[in-house]
Amino acid sequence: MDPLYIEDTDDWLGNPTSLQTCRHQLRMYENEFEALTLKLDRALENIEGLVRDNDALTLERNSLREKLQYAERDLLSEKRSFADVAHQRDYLFQENQRLLRDARDRES
């Protein structure tokens, strides 16, 4: 071997050619693309699941809101009934006290 070519060992060490390097880089890009595609598919499935969960929770929230409004109307109705009963109780107590005073005044 000529001493001038002693450092020309590219073919001895198995260094890749430019074409092999480009093919390898292309495979790396393809693998990365496939991995990103899988991640995107999983992300889309997660988003779809979250949208379904949100829709279900929205329906449940609306149902519970309607039940709450119905319960609030019932509670308001009961409060009015209790207020009427309390008013009648106070009126009857005052009337009873008046009648007792009248009875005591007649006995005296």
C-alpha positions in Angstrom: 0.0 0.0 0.0 1.2 3.4 -0.8 2.1 5.5 2.3 0.1 8.4 1.0 -3.1 6.4 1.3 -2.5 5.0 4.8 -5.2 7.3 6.3 -7.8 6.4 3.7 -9.5 3.7 5.7 -13.1 4.6 5.1 -13.9 1.3 3.4 -12.0 -0.7 6.0 -13.9 0.6 9.0 -17.3 0.1 7.4 -18.2 3.8 7.2 -21.6 4.2 5.5 -21.9 5.8 2.2 -23.9 9.0 1.7 -26.8 6.9 0.2 -26.8 4.6 3.3 -26.7 7.6 5.6 -29.7 9.2 3.8 -31.6 5.9 3.9 -30.9 5.5 7.6 -32.1 9.1 8.3 -35.2 8.4 6.2 -36.0 5.3 8.4 -35.5 7.4 11.5 -37.9 10.0 10.2 -40.4 7.3 9.2 -40.2 5.8 12.7 -40.6 9.2 14.3 -43.6 9.9 12.0 -45.2 6.6 13.0 -44.6 7.3 16.7 -46.1 10.8 16.4 -49.1 9.3 14.4 -49.7 6.8 17.3 -49.5 9.6 19.8 -51.9 11.7 17.8 -54.3 8.8 17.5 -54.2 8.3 21.3 -54.6 12.0 21.9 -57.7 12.1 19.6 -59.2 9.1 21.5 -58.5 10.8 24.8 -60.2 14.0 23.5 -63.2 12.0 22.2 -63.5 10.3 25.6 -63.3 13.6 27.4 -66.0 15.1 25.1 -68.2 12.1 25.8 -67.6 12.4 29.6 -68.3 16.2 29.4 -71.5 15.5 27.5 -72.6 13.0 30.2 -71.7 15.3 33.0 -73.5 18.2 31.3 -76.7 16.0 31.1 -76.3 15.0 34.7 -75.7 18.6 35.8 -78.8 19.7 33.9 -80.9 16.9 35.4 -79.7 17.7 38.9 -80.3 21.4 38.3 -83.9 20.7 37.4 -84.3 18.5 40.5 -82.8 21.3 42.6 -85.2 23.9 41.1 -88.1 21.5 41.8 -87.0 21.0 45.4 -86.5 24.7 45.8 -90.1 25.3 44.6 -91.4 22.7 47.0 -89.3 24.2 49.9 -90.7 27.7 49.1 -94.2 26.2 49.1 -93.6 24.5 52.5 -92.1 27.7 53.9 -95.3 29.6 52.9 -97.4 26.9 54.6 -95.3 27.1 57.7 -95.5 30.8 57.7 -99.3 30.6 57.4 -99.4 28.1 60.3 -97.2 30.3 62.4 -99.4 33.3 61.7 -102.5 31.3 62.7 -100.8 30.0 65.8 -99.9 33.6 66.9 -103.4 34.8 66.1 -105.0 31.9 68.0 -102.6 32.4 71.0 -103.5 36.1 71.1 -107.2 35.3 70.8 -106.9 32.7 73.6 -105.1 35.3 75.8 -107.9 37.8 75.2 -110.6 35.3 76.0 -108.8 34.3 79.2 -108.6 38.0 80.2 -112.3 38.5 79.4 -113.1 35.4 81.5 -111.0 36.7 84.5 -112.6 40.1 84.2 -116.1 38.6 84.3 -115.2 36.6 87.4 -113.9 39.5 89.2 
